[in-house]
């Protein structure tokens, strides 16, 4: 992340190196691919941001600067990490060797490569929308929670619920289908409406939701990645826990 904020290696190469490091430290497979891909551009944007209101226009420029070489590195990283539920796709499949030649020949940028999948993958969505969900449903809600004096973990849990309620988790959708992801969002919304982690009623519903999620085998990892980005933006805004 520190290297990303400087002017050294390209973000695609740094993301690939970070993924390799991630796999070298544990045997559980993918744990942070989404967070790496979301936080790297944020780190690169930091030196160019004068206030948090600038962040999305700056991110737009950072993302636009990620060229076909970055796309090749990122696609290789995704293939290396092999995130669950990715499956075969019609356009630029990471598991198809022809994809890499196509990216090189067409000089396809990262945003161009991922834009068709904005409704299927949260990183693709954020790259195509200049971090719309991270900012709107993540950072802005998290900031309001902090301003209300919520304890950090409580604010984080409530923000997680807010993100999940507004954005069906793409990881759950890939593994269990879109109806399951929409149902999970609806359940999160009910918990949040009852106060989330901030009220006894909400806390009881939250515990029930956690139990149901574990029993169903759902892993709302995309929501967790957005929460990581939200906390990063809040830190950029000057917050310190």
Secondary structure, 3 states (H helix, E strand, C coil): CCCCCCCCCCHHHHHHHHHHHHHHHCCCCCCCHHHHHHHHHHHHHHHHCCCHHHHHHHHHHHHHCCCHHHHHHHHHHHHHHCCCCCCCCCCCCCCCHHHHHHHHHHCCCHHHHHHCCCCCCHHHHHHHHCCHHHHHHHHHHHHHHHHCCCCHHHHHHHHHHHHHHHCCCHHHHHHHCHHHHHHHHHHHHHHHHCCHHHCHHHHHHHHHHHHHHHHHCCCCHHHHHHHHHHHHHHHHCCCCC
